[in-house]
């Protein structure tokens, strides 16, 4: 069965619809349980698609009030979407390791690889890879800039970087879609690697995202690498749309996009797909593309 479309999920259900009453009741139950579960509490406070939520999901440590709260949180963290997010995070880290080594080998005389994450959230996948490389490959020098629009995410990334002892990282608040902010990121020249993970999937505006690939094409140098993520399907897309709030405070209605559609936008931005991986459930994918 095909997933419901964004347009279908955006329309309120009729007052007589059993689904309306079911999802309304589910939303009330989840909100009532939120003081017990850290994950539910974050979701209703910051949005279920927020960077704060993703950091909780990546940590994957059930937290709550007493055994019941921890049980609720464990059940929540084990839902298909969050299991897929963690698998996606591991794929992003694999892609980033490969890109960093490839870019270092492609320009051995330069000595420094420039990395930009335009919407890092808590920055965990970037920082864990950088910490690992600083231990295992000390000759590989990375100048990293981690950005996010939300100050709470920037500070979370900064704290994690300090905890992991990562050097050579700049943390900035910036709008990933702002030409002015992107221009500041390339004042020293286009970057070698850009990462945009989990951002496009929480936004519904196709034109904004199509344009973003063209913007990213001006940020990454020819021969450089773009790592981006996909979400072509989701088994709980209707439950999420009907019961959970987003970071905006509105209903979290996701627009699912095919690999072909997003790949076409990336190609129009000047990127050629080098590799693509899907996590085991097929919900999320990671693409490594080269700027031609």
N, C-alpha and C positions, 0 to 999 in steps of 0.2 A: 504494500500500500504506500502511495506517495505521501511525503510529508505535507501537512497543511501549508499553504502559502502565507507569506507575510501579510498580504491583503486580507486573507481570510481570518488570520489571527488578530488583526488590528480592529476588526469589527466586533463590537459588543455582541454577546449572545442574546437571543430573545429572552424576555423575562420568564417565559414558560419552559425554557430549555433545561432539561435535567443536568446538562453539563454546567450551565451557569450556577446552579445550586451546588453541584458537587465541588467545583473549583472554588466557589466562594467559601464553602465550608472548610475546604482544605487550607485555604489561605488563613482563615481564622484560627484553625488548629495550629498551623505552623507559627503564626505570630504569638499565640498563647504559649507555645513551647520554647520560643526564642530566648527567654531569660535563662533557660536551663542549658542550652547548647551554644557554644561560642560561634559556630558556623552560622546558625540561624540568626543569632544576635547581630553578627557582622552584616549579614544580608539585609536585614530590616533597617539597620542603621546607616550603612554605606552603599547598599545596592549589591545584589547577588552577582553582578558582573564587574564589580569594582576591583582595583588592584589590591586593596586590603583583603578582599575575599580570596583572590588568587594566591596570595602569600599564605593564608591559612590552609588552602587546599594543597599547595606545594609542601608545606611542613608536614601535613598528614598526621598530626598528633591530636587525637580526640580530646577536646577540652570542654568542660562543662561543670555544672553544679552536681557533685556527687556521682555515684555510679549510673543513675538514670540519665543525667545530663551527658555523661561521656558516652553512654550507649546510643543516645539520640545523635550525638555528633559523629560517632563512628558510622552509623547507618547513613547519615547525610553525606559524609566524605566518601562513602562507597557507592554512591549513585553513579550510573553509567557516564554522565557528563563529566564528573570530577575525576573518575578513573581515567577517562580519555584525556583530560587536561594534563594530568600528571604524566601520562605516556607521551603526550605532545611535548611537554617540557623536556623530556629525555631526548626526543628527536631533535628539538631545537639545539640542545647542547651538543649532540653529535654533529649536526650541521655546522655549528659555530666552531667546534674544534677543527673540522675539516677545512673550513674557510680560512681560519687563522693560519694554519700551516701552509695552505696553498698560497695565500697572499704573501707570506714571508718568503717562500721559496721563489715566487715569481719576481721579486724585486730584492735580491739579497744585498745589494749595495746600499739600500735606503735605511735598513735597520729597524724601522718602526712601522707597525701596521696600525692604521687609524680605523677605529670602530665607532659607529654611532647607532644607538638604539633610540628610536624616535618616541617610543611609548613603553618604557621599561617596566611599569608597575613597580613591584618590589625589587626588580632587578636580579632575582635569584639565579636564573639560568645563566645570565651573563657573568655574574660575580663568581659563581661556583666554577665555571670554566676558566675564568681568569686566575682564580686562586690556584687551581690545579696546574695550569700552565706555568705559573710563576715558580711552582715547586719542581715540575718535571722538565720544563724547557726554559731555563733562565735566560738563554740567549735570544728568545723570542720576545721582543719588546712591543707592547701594545699601548697605544694612547686611546683610551676609551672615554666616550661621552655618553652618559646615561641620562635620558630626559623623560619627563612625564608632565602632564598638564596639572596633576593634583599634587599640592605640596606634601600631603601625607605620604604619598608614594615615593616622592623624592627623598624625604627624610628616612623612610623605611629602607630604601636602597642604600643610602649613605650609612645607616647604622649597620646593615648587613655587611657592607664593604669593610667597615672598620672591624667588625667581629671576625671576618675571614682574613683580615690583614692584606687586602688587595691594594696594590699601589698603582699609580698612574691613571686614576679614574676621576673624571669631572662629573658632578651631579648638577643638573639644571632643571628648573621649571620652564617648560616650553610647550607650545601648541604644535603637534605633529603636522598639522595641515596649514600652518602659517608660512607663507613665502618668506616673510621677514625673519621668522625664527629659524627656518631652514637655511637661509642665507648666512646667518651667524655661525651655523655649524660648519660651513665650508669656507670660512674666511682664509684658512690656510691651504685651501684647495679641496677638491672632492675627496670623499673618504674611500677607503678600500673595502669596507664592509658596512652595510646598513642592515638593521634588523627591525622588522615590524611584526610582532607576534601578539596575536589575540586582540588586536585593535579593530581591524576591519570587521571582525565577526560580531562585534557588539553594536555596530552602526548600521542603519537601514538605508542611508542615502547612497545609491549606486553611483551617482554622478560625482559625489565627493571622493569616493574611493577610486573610481576610474581616474580622476584627476590626480589623486595622490601618487599613483604609479608614475605619472609623468613628472611630478615633483621629485620623486625619489630618483628618477633617471637623471636629474640635474645634480643630485647630491653625490651619487656614486660615480667614481672615475671609470672610464672605459677599461674593461678587463677586471673591474671590481665585482663584488658579490653582493647580492641581495638575498636575505633569508626572510621568507614570509610564510604565513600560515593560512590554512583553508578550513572551512566547515561546510561540507556539501550536504550533510544530513544530521539529524539529532533525534533520538527516540523519544525524548521528553519535551520536544519543542512546544507542544500545546500546553502541557502542565506548566512549564516555565512562563509562557505568555499569559496564562490565565490566573496564575497564583503568586508570582514573584515580582517584586519591584526591581528596577534597574538603578544605576547610579544617579539617574535623573529624577528619581522618585516616581516616574511613570511605570506602567507595565513593561516588563522586559520581553519585547516581541523581537525575535531574531529573524533576520532575512538570510536564509540559506542560499549559498551560491555554489554553482558547479565548478569543478576544476577547469573546465574548458572556458567558462566565462571569465574567471579570474586570470587564468593563463593568458587569455587574449588581451586583457588590460595590461598585464605585465609586459607582454611583448610590444604593445603599442608604446609603452614607456621606455623601451630600449633594452629589455631584458630577455634573455634566452634561457629556458629551463635546462638545467644541468642534471638535477636529480629531484625526485619527489618521493616522499615516504608517507604512508598512512599508518596510524596507530591501529592495533588489532581490531577494535570495534568498527573502524571505518568512519568514525565521526569527525576526526580531525586529521589534517595533513600538514606537512611541512615541505616547503619547496626551496631549493637552492638554485638561484639563477645568476647568470653572468651578464654584466652590462656590456653590450656589444658596441 
